[in-house]
């Protein structure tokens, strides 16, 4: 929900890759962000959606993983070609940390943005978020469903399909290993 315009500039992944900080960050559509925040806040207060998580630090993939960990449930997500735009093509010429993830998938999955939210709930409730409390139009994309015991992300890029799949227990182990680094 909201303006999903991920950027690798100053992202956590860019930091891990050793990229320098940019001179500035991409512009933010304040009206679109405010409309998305109002719509998500209202839906949470009304109980019409089950959960909401910002897509900021770490990007969409991190938000998905954190939601799976928080709820103890998996998710099945499919990202179509509309997720892989100019930002992705210019992101970097290398794979994501040797993981085999293409640069355009890395940008869509780990690019960060302000004002976008990952929301779960019934399909009707999600579509109802399309008009905020202010009457402004809010971007809503259905990415997949909450299901199973694994996070499964399929990226359908122009170059072909890529699949990332991790069980919720594997996500929990990885998250726990990170916690040890910061103890």
N, C-alpha and C positions, 0 to 999 in steps of 0.2 A: 504494500500500500504506500502510495506517495511517489515522489520523484526519484526513480532509481536510475541514477547517472553515476555509476562507479568510476572512481579514479585511482590509479596506482600512485599518483603523486603523494608523497609523504605517508603512504600506507604502511601497515605493519610488514607486509611482504616486501615492499620496496626497501624498507629498513633492513630486513634480514638479508636481502641481496646486496646491501652496501651502497645503494643508490643515494646520491646527495639530495638534500631537501630542495624543493623548487623555490623559485623566487616568490611565488604566490600560489594560492589554491584556486580551483575552479569556482566560478560564480555560483551563488545559491539563489534559487527562486524562492524568496521569502514567503510569498503568497501561497505557493504550492506546499511548502513545508508546513505553514500554519494550518492550511486546510487539512492536510494529512494528520497532523497532530490532533486537531479537533475531532476528526472523524474517528480516529483510533481511541482517543480518550473517551468519547461518547459511547462507543461500542463496548469498551471495557466496563464503564460505569453501568451500562444497561444490561450487561451480562450476555450480549448477543454474540460475542467472540470468546474463545477459550483462552487465548494467550496472545501476547504481542512482545516483540523484541526489536530494538533498533538495529539497523544495518549500518553500523558505523565501524568501530574498531575491529579490524579483521575481515570485514565484508560479509557477503551473503553466506558463504560456506561456514564461517565461524558462527554466525547467528544460527544457522540450521543445526550445527553440532551442539551448541549450547542449549538450544530448545530441546533437542533429543535427550541430552543429559538431564535437563531440568524436569522433564516429564517422564523419563524412563521409557520412552517410546521411539520407534524409528520413524522415518519419513521417506517417501518416494517422490522425487522431484525430477522434472524434465524441463530443461531450459532450451528453448528453440533459438533459431537464428537471430531473432530480434534482440537477444541479449548480447550479441557479439558485434559491436559497432566499431567506430573509428578509434575510440580509446583503447579497445582491445588490440587492434592492429598495431598501434603505436606503443604498446606497453613495454615490450622488451623482446629481444631476439632469442632468448634462451628459455629452456623449460623451467617450470616452477620447482626449484631446488632439486633437480634431477628426478622429479617424481613422474615424468612422462606427461604432465599436463601441458597442453599447448599454451602459448602466450595469450591467445584470445580467451581461452577458458580461465586462465589465471586471473585476468583482468575482471571478468564477469563474476568469478567466485570470490576473489580476495580484494578487489578494488573497493574502496570505502566511499560512502556518500552520506550526506546529511539529509535528514527528513524522510527517509524510507523506513518502512517497518515490515517485519515478517510477522504475519498474523495467522492464527489458526481458528477455525470455526466452521460452521455449516456453510455450504456454498451460497445459499440465499443471503445469509448474514454478510458474507464477504462481498458479494455483489452490491449489497445495500450500502457499503462503505463508499461507493462511487460518488455520492453526493454528501458533502460535509454539512455540518451544522450551519455554516455560513452560506449554503447554497452553491458553493464553488464545486467544480468538478474535481474529483480525486482519482488519480490513476490507481487501478486495481488489476493485478495480474494473478491468476490462479496458477500456481507452480506445481502443485501435486497434492499429496494427501499424507496425513499422519497414519502410519501403518507399520506393523511388524516390529522387528527388534534390530533393524539396521538402518543407517542413513545411506540412501542410494540416490546419487545425483547423476543424471544423464545429461550431457552437454551435446546438443545437436548443432555443431558448427558447420560452416560452409565446407570445411575440410573433412568432415565426417563426424561420427559419434564417438564420444569419450565417456567412460563410466568410472565413477568413484563410488566405492561401497565399503563401509566400515560398520561392524556391529556396534550396538550401543555399549556392550562391555569393553570392546576395543577402544572406543572413544573415551570411556571412563578411565581406562588404564593410561592412555596418552595424556589426558587431562591431569591425572594424579601425578604422572611423571613431571609435568610442567610445574605443578605445585611444589614438588621437591626442590626444583631449581631456585625457587624464590623464597624458600624457608630460611 
